[in-house]
């Protein structure tokens, strides 16, 4: 179990799903993860133990797709948005106020993967991570890791480091995650080269993948990849009722035996990045036990 009350600049800090039917998404994820959902149809905050874990938003008219979006903490959204353009990315939605929570912008990296810049107001980010029902990490799939690696270094200061088939994004000077994790504690995300469309995916912890998949099917979700072993994880991929294999979906993972969430962590797992073949990253919600954290 990990509680967080501050996120330094350059650290992924929040996730939210954008849905055409946000109320259906609220019902689905509340049942699936045991969330308490607070708010209305336009925007709601999901909570565990009274602590914020994720957002659920209505699909805007601006062309933003149905997807899970990862937010990265920045000190100044406007300056960071300018840096995105200077570094070869695109600002899809110009900086705007989401008062009183904060200020944000939607961007795309040079390969087209979308995420958000987040300048905190009263919301720093997720208040609980790395436990059942909570966000554990976000990961990037891209067909051009070299180009996008340079982009994320220029925008967020992330340094790329090969790690098996994946690349770790490290933020020098940052100390996060959990003491027992097997990767450095300055790792904030992971990147995997893939032929699938570029995109960021999100992972959520679950205690039992089979039970979560069965529950999701009973709630109207669909199973994209049935539970499978990916040592040391047990994983699955599913889509919520509003999604499809190309739209909001979820990767579900757990660890066997008695490994606790506090022994693992948030943001930037290596082994967990070899995703089910052929599944695009945009809006993937994985249920996961991750190897490191914020």
C-alpha positions as CSV (number, residue, x, y, z in Angstrom):
1,X,0.0,0.0,0.0
2,X,1.4,3.4,-1.0
3,X,0.0,6.8,-0.3
4,X,1.2,9.9,-2.0
5,X,0.6,13.6,-1.3
6,X,3.2,15.2,-3.7
7,X,4.6,14.5,-7.1
8,X,7.7,16.3,-8.4
9,X,7.8,17.7,-11.9
10,X,8.5,15.0,-14.5
11,X,6.7,12.2,-12.6
12,X,3.4,10.6,-13.9
13,X,0.8,11.6,-11.3
14,X,-2.7,10.9,-12.4
15,X,-4.8,8.8,-14.8
16,X,-8.3,9.3,-16.1
17,X,-10.5,7.7,-18.6
18,X,-12.4,9.7,-21.2
19,X,-15.7,8.0,-22.2
20,X,-18.7,8.7,-24.3
21,X,-20.9,7.2,-21.6
22,X,-19.1,8.2,-18.4
23,X,-21.9,7.1,-16.1
24,X,-21.6,3.5,-17.5
25,X,-17.8,3.7,-17.0
26,X,-18.3,4.8,-13.4
27,X,-20.6,1.8,-12.7
28,X,-18.3,-0.6,-14.4
29,X,-15.0,0.5,-12.7
30,X,-16.7,1.0,-9.3
31,X,-17.8,-2.6,-9.3
32,X,-14.6,-3.9,-10.8
33,X,-12.2,-2.1,-8.5
34,X,-14.3,-1.4,-5.5
35,X,-14.2,2.3,-6.1
36,X,-16.3,5.0,-4.5
37,X,-17.1,7.4,-7.3
38,X,-17.7,11.1,-6.3
39,X,-18.9,13.7,-8.8
40,X,-21.3,13.9,-11.8
41,X,-21.5,12.8,-15.4
42,X,-19.1,15.4,-16.7
43,X,-16.3,14.5,-14.3
44,X,-16.0,12.2,-11.3
45,X,-13.2,11.1,-9.0
46,X,-12.7,7.5,-8.1
47,X,-11.6,6.8,-4.5
48,X,-10.3,3.9,-2.4
49,X,-10.4,4.3,1.4
50,X,-11.5,7.9,0.8
51,X,-8.3,8.6,-1.3
52,X,-8.3,9.7,-4.9
53,X,-7.1,7.1,-7.4
54,X,-8.4,8.1,-10.9
55,X,-10.7,10.3,-12.9
56,X,-13.7,9.5,-15.2
57,X,-14.6,12.2,-17.6
58,X,-17.2,12.7,-20.4
59,X,-15.9,12.7,-24.0
60,X,-15.5,16.3,-25.1
61,X,-16.3,17.7,-28.4
62,X,-12.7,18.6,-29.2
63,X,-11.8,15.3,-30.9
64,X,-10.0,13.8,-27.9
65,X,-10.5,10.0,-28.3
66,X,-12.0,7.6,-25.8
67,X,-8.9,6.5,-23.9
68,X,-7.1,6.3,-20.6
69,X,-4.9,9.3,-20.3
70,X,-1.8,9.5,-18.1
71,X,-0.9,13.0,-16.6
72,X,2.7,14.0,-16.0
73,X,3.3,16.6,-13.4
74,X,4.9,19.9,-14.6
75,X,5.6,23.2,-12.9
76,X,4.2,25.3,-15.7
77,X,1.8,23.8,-18.3
78,X,2.3,26.7,-20.8
79,X,6.0,26.5,-20.8
80,X,5.9,22.7,-21.0
81,X,3.5,22.9,-23.9
82,X,5.9,25.2,-25.8
83,X,8.7,22.7,-25.1
84,X,6.5,19.9,-26.6
85,X,6.3,21.8,-29.9
86,X,10.0,22.7,-29.9
87,X,10.8,19.0,-29.4
88,X,8.7,17.7,-32.2
89,X,5.5,16.9,-30.5
90,X,2.0,18.3,-30.9
91,X,-0.3,20.2,-28.6
92,X,-3.7,18.7,-29.2
93,X,-5.6,20.7,-26.6
94,X,-4.1,24.1,-25.6
95,X,-3.5,24.7,-21.8
96,X,-6.7,25.4,-19.9
97,X,-7.8,25.6,-16.3
98,X,-9.6,22.8,-14.6
99,X,-10.3,24.7,-11.5
100,X,-9.7,24.2,-8.7
101,X,-7.9,20.9,-9.4
102,X,-5.2,22.3,-11.7
103,X,-4.3,23.3,-15.2
104,X,-3.6,20.9,-18.1
105,X,-2.9,20.4,-21.8
106,X,-3.3,17.3,-24.0
107,X,-0.2,16.5,-26.1
108,X,1.1,13.9,-28.5
109,X,4.7,12.7,-28.8
110,X,6.3,12.5,-32.3
111,X,4.9,9.0,-32.9
112,X,1.4,10.1,-31.9
113,X,1.1,8.7,-28.3
114,X,-1.2,11.0,-26.3
115,X,-0.9,12.1,-22.7
116,X,-1.5,15.1,-20.5
117,X,0.6,17.8,-18.9
118,X,-0.6,18.5,-15.3
119,X,0.1,21.7,-13.3
120,X,-1.4,21.0,-9.9
121,X,-3.9,23.2,-8.1
122,X,-5.5,21.4,-5.2
123,X,-5.0,18.0,-6.8
124,X,-1.3,16.8,-6.9
125,X,-2.3,13.4,-8.3
126,X,-3.3,9.9,-7.2
127,X,-3.3,9.7,-3.4
128,X,-3.0,5.9,-3.3
129,X,-1.1,3.6,-5.7
130,X,0.2,0.1,-5.8
131,X,-2.6,-1.8,-4.1
132,X,-5.6,-3.7,-5.3
133,X,-7.9,-1.4,-7.2
134,X,-5.3,1.3,-7.6
135,X,-3.1,2.5,-10.5
136,X,0.3,0.9,-10.5
137,X,2.0,2.3,-13.5
138,X,1.8,3.7,-17.1
139,X,3.8,2.4,-20.0
140,X,4.4,3.5,-23.6
141,X,4.3,1.4,-26.7
142,X,5.9,3.0,-29.7
143,X,7.2,2.1,-33.2
144,X,10.0,4.6,-32.9
145,X,11.7,4.4,-29.4
146,X,14.8,6.4,-30.4
147,X,12.9,9.4,-31.5
148,X,10.3,9.5,-28.7
149,X,13.0,8.8,-26.1
150,X,14.7,12.0,-27.2
151,X,11.4,13.8,-27.0
152,X,10.6,12.7,-23.4
153,X,14.1,13.6,-22.3
154,X,13.7,17.1,-23.8
155,X,10.2,17.7,-22.3
156,X,10.4,15.9,-18.9
157,X,14.1,15.2,-18.4
158,X,13.6,11.4,-18.7
159,X,16.8,9.5,-19.4
160,X,16.4,6.2,-21.4
161,X,18.1,3.1,-20.2
162,X,17.8,-0.3,-21.9
163,X,16.4,-3.1,-19.7
164,X,15.9,-6.4,-21.4
165,X,13.3,-6.0,-24.2
166,X,12.1,-2.7,-22.6
167,X,13.5,0.7,-22.0
168,X,13.3,2.4,-18.6
169,X,12.6,6.1,-18.3
170,X,14.6,7.4,-15.4
171,X,14.3,10.9,-13.8
172,X,17.7,11.7,-12.3
173,X,17.5,12.8,-8.7
174,X,14.0,11.4,-8.1
175,X,13.5,8.9,-5.4
176,X,10.2,7.1,-5.6
177,X,8.8,3.6,-5.9
178,X,9.2,1.2,-3.1
179,X,12.4,0.0,-1.2
180,X,12.1,-3.6,-2.4
181,X,11.6,-3.0,-6.1
182,X,14.1,-4.6,-8.5
183,X,14.7,-1.5,-10.7
184,X,16.2,1.9,-9.6
185,X,13.8,4.1,-7.7
186,X,14.2,7.0,-10.1
187,X,12.4,5.0,-12.8
188,X,9.1,6.8,-13.7
189,X,7.9,4.9,-16.8
190,X,8.7,2.2,-19.3
191,X,8.8,2.1,-23.1
192,X,8.5,-0.9,-25.4
193,X,9.2,-1.0,-29.1
194,X,6.1,-2.4,-30.9
195,X,4.5,-2.6,-34.3
196,X,1.2,-1.6,-32.7
197,X,-0.1,2.0,-32.8
198,X,1.8,4.3,-30.4
199,X,0.0,4.9,-27.1
200,X,0.2,5.0,-23.4
201,X,-1.4,2.3,-21.4
202,X,-2.3,2.1,-17.7
203,X,-2.1,-0.8,-15.2
204,X,-4.2,-1.5,-12.2
205,X,-3.5,-3.9,-9.4
206,X,-6.0,-6.7,-8.7
207,X,-5.8,-9.4,-6.1
208,X,-7.1,-12.2,-8.5
209,X,-7.0,-11.9,-12.2
210,X,-9.5,-14.7,-12.9
211,X,-12.0,-13.2,-10.5
212,X,-11.5,-9.7,-12.0
213,X,-12.0,-11.0,-15.6
214,X,-15.1,-13.0,-14.6
215,X,-16.5,-9.9,-12.8
216,X,-15.8,-7.7,-15.8
217,X,-17.6,-10.0,-18.1
218,X,-20.6,-10.0,-15.8
219,X,-20.6,-6.2,-15.8
220,X,-20.7,-6.1,-19.6
221,X,-17.0,-5.8,-20.3
222,X,-15.2,-8.0,-22.9
223,X,-12.0,-10.1,-22.5
224,X,-9.4,-9.2,-25.1
225,X,-6.8,-11.5,-23.7
226,X,-7.8,-14.3,-21.3
227,X,-5.7,-14.7,-18.1
228,X,-2.1,-15.8,-18.9
229,X,1.1,-16.3,-17.1
230,X,3.9,-13.7,-17.7
231,X,6.2,-14.6,-14.8
232,X,6.1,-13.3,-12.1
233,X,2.7,-12.0,-13.1
234,X,-0.7,-13.4,-13.9
235,X,-2.2,-11.1,-16.4
236,X,-5.2,-10.4,-18.6
237,X,-6.5,-7.7,-21.0
238,X,-10.1,-6.5,-21.0
239,X,-12.3,-3.8,-22.4
240,X,-15.0,-1.9,-20.5
241,X,-18.5,-1.8,-22.0
242,X,-17.8,1.4,-23.9
243,X,-14.6,0.1,-25.4
244,X,-13.3,-2.3,-28.1
245,X,-9.9,-3.8,-28.9
246,X,-9.0,-0.3,-30.3
247,X,-10.6,1.7,-27.5
248,X,-10.6,1.8,-23.7
249,X,-9.4,-1.5,-22.4
250,X,-7.7,-2.8,-19.3
251,X,-4.6,-4.8,-18.6
252,X,-5.1,-6.8,-15.4
253,X,-2.2,-8.3,-13.5
254,X,-1.4,-9.7,-10.1
255,X,1.5,-11.4,-8.4
256,X,1.2,-15.0,-7.1
257,X,1.8,-16.0,-3.5
258,X,1.9,-13.3,-0.8
259,X,3.8,-10.5,-2.4
260,X,2.2,-7.2,-1.2
261,X,1.6,-4.1,-3.1
262,X,4.0,-2.2,-0.9
263,X,6.8,-4.5,-2.1
264,X,6.2,-3.4,-5.7
265,X,5.6,-0.1,-7.2
266,X,4.2,2.4,-9.6
267,X,5.4,3.5,-13.0
268,X,7.9,1.7,-15.1
269,X,7.9,-2.0,-14.9
270,X,10.2,-3.9,-17.2
271,X,9.0,-7.5,-17.5
272,X,5.4,-6.4,-17.5
273,X,5.8,-4.6,-20.7
274,X,5.8,-7.6,-23.1
275,X,2.1,-7.1,-23.7
276,X,-0.3,-9.5,-25.3
277,X,0.6,-9.5,-29.0
278,X,-1.3,-7.2,-31.3
279,X,-3.2,-5.1,-28.7
280,X,-2.9,-1.4,-29.2
281,X,-1.9,0.7,-26.2
282,X,-4.4,3.6,-26.3
283,X,-6.8,3.3,-23.4
284,X,-5.4,0.0,-22.1
285,X,-6.2,-0.5,-18.4
286,X,-4.1,-3.3,-17.1
287,X,-4.7,-5.0,-13.8
288,X,-1.2,-5.4,-12.5
289,X,1.4,-6.0,-10.0
290,X,4.2,-3.7,-11.0
291,X,7.9,-3.8,-10.2
292,X,8.5,-0.2,-9.2
293,X,6.6,3.0,-8.4
294,X,6.3,6.7,-7.7
